[in-house]
């Protein structure tokens, strides 16, 4: 039952992030933003969709999947930090890479100390979520896939931030 509540929360949370992102995208475009990294974005969407499918599939497949509440609590701590990150970026937070010409990267809040805090959170989430339910195949496979994807993503974002 814990898994059903958790996965339902996770899906709602991810859809809420996409909603905020789409609202911010409209604001960014209205303010002259240019999108970068279009070529890899569909792979990010696919990765995160397959991640949720893999969680559900492995959970059903494993008859002995337990619950590690430490990781669940840690996940909710990450959510609080993610809310701070999204709030700090305001309209600039997005799941895509946008740059409004003439603007400088946000350098307040956590961004004074860490260049890509949102990606650190995503790295932790991809590992912690499956570990909370002893879903080791999903944890290993998607940690590796996410590392590959973020290598491409962060390289592109750093190029854009340097403009």
N, C-alpha and C positions, 0 to 999 in steps of 0.2 A: 504494500500500500504506500510506503514511503517513496518508492521509486515512481509510482504513478503521479503522486503529488509533485514530486521534484521535477520530473520530465515535463509535466504540464506547466509548472512555473517557468521552467527554462524556455519552453517554446513561447509562452506569453512574453517573457522578458526579451527574447530575441526579436519577436515581432514588434514589440514596443520600441526597441532600438531602431529598427528599420523605419518605423513611423517617424520618430524624431529625426532620423537621417533624411527622410524624404522632405520633411518640413524645412530643415536646414538647407537642403539642396535647392529648394525653390528660392529661399532668401539669397543663397550664394549666387545663383544664376541671375537673379534680379540685380545683384550688385556687381555683375560683370565677371564672375568667376569662370575660370577655364578648367576643364576636367583633364586629368592626366591618369595614365595607367589603365585606360579602358580595356586594353588587351588582356590584362590579367584578372580584372574584377570578376568576370563570370566564374573563374576557377575558385575564387574566394567564396563566392556564393555556393558553388557546388561542394567545396570542402566542408563548409559549416552545415549544409543540408545533410550530406552523407555522415557527418559526425553524429547528428541527432538520430539518424536512421540506424547507424552502427550501435549507438548506446542501447536503443530499444531492442534491436536484433540480438545483440550479445546478452542482454539481460534476460530475454525470453529463452535463449539457447542455454544459458547457464542455469541449472536448477538449484545451485548452491550459492547464488549471489547474495551476499550479506550487505550490511550497511555500516559504513564508517562515519559516524557523526562528527568526528573531528574535521574531516574533509568537507562535510556539508556546511559546518560552521565557517570554515575557511573560505568556502565559496561565497557565502553571504558577506563576509568581510571584504572580499574582492568586489562584490557588487557595490558596496558602499564607496570603495575607492573609485570604481568606475563612474559612479554618479558624480563624484567630485571632479574627475577628469572631464566628463561631458559638460558639467556646469562651468568649469574653467574655460573651456573652448567656446562655449555658447553656440552661436550660429555657425561657427567654423567647424564644429564636430560633425563628422560624416563618415559613412562606411566607404565612401569613394575618396579619391584624392582631388581636391579642388584648391585653386589658388586665385584669390582676388588680386589682380595686378596692382602693384604699389603698396601692398600690405606686408607687414613683417610677421614672422611666426610669433605665436603667443609665447610669452616668456614670464608669465606670472604663475602663482600657485605652485603646484607640483612641477610645472614645466621649468621653473627656475633651477631645479635639481636633476630632473630626468628628461631626456629628449623624447622618448616614446613610451610614456607610462601606460597608454592603452594597450600597446602590443605586449608589454610585460604581463598585464592582466590577462590578456587572451592566451598567452603561453601557459600561464598558471591554470586558467580555467580548463584548457584542453587536457591537461594532465590530471587535475584535481577531480573534475566531474566524474570521469569513469572510475577513478580510484575510490571514490566515495561508495561505489557499488561493486568493487572488486572486478571491474571489467577491464582486465589487463590487456587484451588484444586491442581494444579500442584505444586505450591509453597510449600504448606503444606506437601503433600505426598512425594515429592522428597527431601525436607529438612530432613524429618524423615528418609527416606531410605538412603540418603547420609550420615547422622550421623551414622547410623548403619554400613554402609560399611566402612566409614573412621575409626571407632573404631577398626575394624579388620585390616584394612590396616596400620594404624599408629602403632598399636601394633607390627605388623610384621616388619615394617620398622625400628622401634626403636631397635628391637632385632638384626637386620642385622647391623645397624649402630654401635651397641655396640660391635660387633665382632672385 
